[in-house]
Amino acid sequence: MAEPLILKNGSNITNNVTINSVFESGSSGVHTTSSVGIGTTTVVNTLTVSGVTTTAGLYVSGLSTFSENVQFLDDVDVFFGTGNDTKITHDENNTTVRHTGTGNLKVVAGIGSTVIIEKDSNNPIAHFTPGESVELYHNGNKKFETTGAGVSVTGISTATGGFISAASTTAVQITLSGNRLIFTGVGIGSTSFILS
C-alpha cells in the first residue's frame, strides 16, 4: 500500500499528480505549474475535485458550478449577505429560514408562475398566482380563493362577530347572543333583525 503524499513548505510540482490517499500541504500552500493551483498565489487554472473533500474553511471568489448535489448535514447554517442577514438551517425535524436584515424577505414569481406550498404533490396547502388568485387548502381540499369579484369560500364559515360593509356610509354588524344571531345596521337608515 502506497504511503500518503505529504508536501512541506517550498515543495513544487511541475506536472499533473493523481492523489488517491491523504493529501497535506505545508503552511505556505501547494502550487503546481499545470492544471491546479492551491494556496497563496494567484490561481488561473481550474481545480477539479473528485470524491470527498474535508476542509476547515473554503473561500471562493468568482463563479462556482456544481454538477451534482450539494449536501448540508443537520444543524449546519447557510448564510447569505455580507452581514449574514439571512440564514437557512435544518435540524433533525425542522427547516428554518430566518431573515434579520432591514429589507424584506421576498418570494417572487413571474406572470404564468405559481408559488406553491404543499406537503407533497397530492396535498397542497396554498397557491399564490400573480395577477390571479390566492388559494388556501385544508387537507388537500380548496376552501378559500380570491377572485376578481371578491372571495369564494367552500364549506362553513365561522365568525365570532364583526362588520359587513355594504357601502361607504352603511355596514352590518353581526353579533351572537346566546342562541340568537343579531344583524344590526350601522349608518344611515340603520335597522336590525334577529335570527334565533
Secondary structure, 3 states (H helix, E strand, C coil): CCCCEECCCCCEECCCCCCCCCEECCCCEEEECCCCEEECCCCCCCCCCCCCCCCCCCCCCCCCCCCCCCCCCCCEEEEECCCCCEEEEECCCCEEEEECCCCCCCCCCCCCCCEEEEEECCEEEEEECCCCCEEEEECCEEEEEECCCCEEECCCCCCCCEEEECCCCEEEEEEEECCEEEEEEEECCCCEEEEC
